[in-house]
């Protein structure tokens, strides 16, 4: 009987050792919490197949998509250490590094800062109204003082179109927050005079804009030639939306201009150089497939490495993750004028952008 008890005790001990000491495949994986904006956003929509590529190409990483109420909310959650990668764009990163609104006062909470890691597509913010308003709102100039849904507060497009219309062109715009799924109703009711919208790579729409496109006829509103000149001088050259590919209806204008910016998924220094390098190699290998899943990846697929270069060129003030630097050096595309991210260079970038 004693021998049986001894065998049972020893067996239990071996079992406990195997549970707590022996490696388990699932437990051995690196946790990768992939931040995005809310389910109505473009970034969330494409995250499903992007994360699937990572799970198959980087099996040591356990990738889980974490949607947030807005892009800004996902950035703040990254800053406090609750995400390994963050959905962020050039306009928001500028605000962040200067700790201006919506990040004003948030600096004491920061445990990590995002640095340039993966650029994936451009977005182009533009303005739409109802066809009945085509004579009233012929250009952006006519929208001075108007009520506009400038996309959801906290979105990067929200920051981008305010920069273009208010900061660069001096227009007084009143943002009215509405339910994304009911923008057409808000236009018809007069709650808003116009809405901002956006394409990805000039051809692809977010889910909520697809709903708007189906729900109502729309009229494009363009900046004036003088306003376009101001945008170009500020470094934000407007791009022509491919209306036939992006929208199902005629928008009442021969050309529709959007203000472009670069969007991506970025990491902090807690994510290893090798991890970011592998991520880039995985997406590079799948680049030809990406536009088949969503046309917004067309420019990335055409020149994956060159797209990373152009993304960095849009925001040279922010340091580059060592993994992206390694990748670009391997391609012979690294510019020695760019700064590789370290704790020191990140602090220097913050100080410099605060001083502007």
N, C-alpha and C positions, 0 to 999 in steps of 0.2 A: 504494500500500500504506500509506504514511504517513497519507494522507487517511482511509483506512478505519479505521486504528487510532485516529486523532484522533476520528472520529465515534463509535467504540465507547466511548472514554474519556469523551467528553462525554455520551453516552447513559447510561453508568453513573453519572456524576455527577448527572445530572438525576433518575435513579431513586433514588439515595441521598437527595437533597434532598427528594424527594416522600415518602419513608418517614419521615424524621426531622423534617421541617419542616411539610409540608402537613397541615392538620387532618384527622384521621380520626374518623368519627362515633362509633365505639366508644370510642376513646381520649379523646374530648372529654367523655364522660359523667362525672358525679360518681360516685364509688364510695360505695355505701350498704350497709354490712354491717348487716343487721337481726337483732339478737340475740333468741333465744327460749330457753325451757327445752327439755327432752329431748322426743323424738318422742311420748312417752306423755302429754304435757301438753296442756292445752286451748290454750295460747298457740301452741304449734307447729302444732296442727291447723288453726287458723284463719289462720295466717300465709301459707298458700299463696294463698288468694284475696285477702287484704289486700295482699300484695306485688304481686299481679297488677294490682290497681287502681292501685297506685303506678307500676308500669312503664308502664301505658297513659296514666295521667294526668300523669305527670312523666317524659317520655321522655329528658330530659337526665340522669336519675339511673339508675345501674345497680344495681338492688336485688337482693341475694342474702341468703337466709335462713341464719342460722348457729345451729343448735341446740346446746345445752349440756347437761351432765349435770343441772343444776338451775338454778333462777332465780338463786340467789346466784352460781353460777359464771358465768352470763352477765353479771351486774352487775360482777363483778370483772374480767372480760375487757373490759368497756366502760371501767372506771376506768383501766385501763392503756393505753387508746387503740386497742384492736383492733376496736371496733365504732363505728358512727355512731348507732345507736339501741339502746335497751336495754329489755327486757321487765321491768317492775318495778311494784311496788304500794306502797300507803300504808304497810303494816307494815314492809316492807324498807327503804323510803326513810327512815323514822324511825330505824331501826337504823343505816343508813349515815351519815346526817348527824350522829349522835351517836358514830359509830365504836365501836359496841358489837358484841358477838358477833352475827353471824359476821364482822364487819368490824373487830374489835378488832386493832390493830397494823398494819392495811393502809394507813393514811394516807400513809406515805412513798412508796408505789407509785403514788399517784393522779396522773394526768395530766389528767383531766377529771372533772367531776361531772355527773350527770344532773339536769335541772331539769324542772319540769312542762311537758309538751308536748302529749300526746294521751291522754285518758282514754277507755277503750273499753267497759268493762263492770264490773259488780260480781261478786264471788264471795262465796259464803256457806258458811262452814265448819260442818259439823255432825258428829254422832257416830252410828255404827251398831255394832250387835253382832249376834249370832245370836238367832233367836227363842227358843231354849232358855234364853237368859240373861235373858229379859224380867222375871222376878221377882227375879233377882239384881242386875241393873243397871237399875233403874227410872228413875233420874235421874243427872245428872252427879255428884251427891253420893255415889252408890254406887260411882263409879269412882275415888274417892280412893285412891291407892296402886296402881291397876290398871296393867296393861301395855297400851299403846295404840300402834298405828301412827298417828302424828300427821301423816300424809302424809310424803312423802320429805323428809329433812333438806335444808335449802337452799331448799325451796319457800316461797312467801309464805303459803300456807295453814298450813304448819308453824308459822311465826312467829305467825300470827293466832290459831290455836287454843290455842297455849301461852299467849299473852297473855290470852285469854279465860278459860281454865281455871285456869292457875297464877298469873299475875300479878294478875288482877283478882279471882278467886274462891278463890285460896289452895289449890288442890288439888295434891296430890303425884302427878304423873303420870310413869310410866316409859315413855319412847319406845323402841319396839323397831323397828329398821329391817328391813323385809322387801322382797322382790321385789314391785314394784307389780302384776305380773301374777298373783301367787300369794297375794293377801291373803285370799281365801276359804279357801285351804288352811291358812293361818296361823291363821285364826279356828277352823276345825274341829279343828286339832291342839292348840289351846290355847297356841300360841306368843304370841298376843296375845288380850286379853279383848275388845277393841273396836278399831274403826278410825275415824279421822277421814276424812271425805269432803267434797266440795264441789260445789255447783252454780254455774253462771254465769247471772246474771240470774234465779235461782230455778228455772230450767227445763232447763238443758243440763248434761250430764255430760262430764267428761274421759274419754278412751278407756279408761283403766285402771279407772275406776269403772263404766263400761258393762260391762266384763268381769266385775267383781265382782257387779253386778246380775244378770247372766245366770247366773253360776256358783253363786249361793247365795241362799236366802231371807235376808232381813235384818230387823232390828228397830231402829227409831229410839230414841235416848236423848236426852232433853231436859234443859236446865238447869231447876232448881227456880224457882218464882216469886221467891224471894229472890235467887237468882243472876242472874235476868233483870234485877231491879232494880239490882243492882250493875253489870251490863253497860251498862244505860241511863245510869246515873249517870256512868260512865266515857266515855260518848259513843259506845257501840257497841250500838245498839238491835237486838236480834235480829229477823230477818225469817222469815216463814213460807215454807218450801220448797213449791213446787207439786209435790207428790209424784206426782200422776197424770201430769203431763207429763214429769217428770224420770226416774222409775223405772218399770220394767215390772211390778214386784211390789208388793203391799201391804207397808207397813213396820210394821204393828202398832200405830201410834199415830194418833190423830185429827189431830194437827198435829205438824209437825217444824220446829224452830227452828234456823236457821243464823246465824252471826255474820258480817255483811257487811263488805266493804272494797272499795275502788276499785283497779282494775288498769288499766295502760296501757302505752304504748310511748313512751319519753322520750328526749330528746336533750341534748347539752351545748352550750356556746356555740360550739364549733367548727362546728356545723351552723348555717347562716345563718338569720336572721330570715325571709327570703323563702322559704327551703326549708321551714321548719315551717309557715308561713302557707299555702303551696301544698298541703302535705300535708293540712292541715285542710280546705281547700276541696275537695280530691279526695274525701276520705271523706264530707264533707257532701253532695256531689253524688251519692254512691253509697249514702247512708244507707238509702234505702227498699229497696235490694237486699240489704243485709247480713243482715237476719233470715231471708230466704229461703234463705241459705246456711248460717246457723246461728242458732237462736232466741236464743242468748245476747246477740245485738246488739239485742234488742227495745227496751230502754230508750234506747240510743244513737240508734236510728233515730227514735224518737218525739220526741226533743228533743235534737238533736245539740249545739247550742250550750249549752243548759241543762245537759246532762250534763257538759260541761267545767267549768261553774261549780260543780256539786256535787262534782266531783273535787277542784277547788282548795279548796273549803270543808272537805273532809276532811283536808287537809294544808296549812293556810295558812302554816305555818312555812317551807316550802320555796319558794324563788323560782320565778317563772313565766318560761318562755322568751319572749323578745321577740316571736317569731312567734305564739304563742298569745295574748299580750297584745294584739298588733295585731288579731288576729281578733276577740277579745272586745270591744275598743273599737269596732270597726266595727259590731258587733251592739248596741252600747249596754249591754253586760253587764259591763264591767270595773268592779271594785270598787277604788277608790283605796287601800283598806287593804292590798291585796295588793302584793307586792314583785316588780318585774321583775328578772330575773336579770342580774347583771354579776359580774365576778370579785370585786368588793367585797361585793356582797350575798350571794353564795354563801359567802364566808369568814365573814361576820357570822352567817349562818344556822347554819353548822357550830359556831361558838363558842357560840351561844345554845342549841343542842340538846345540845351536850356538857355545858353547865352545868346542865341539868335533872336 
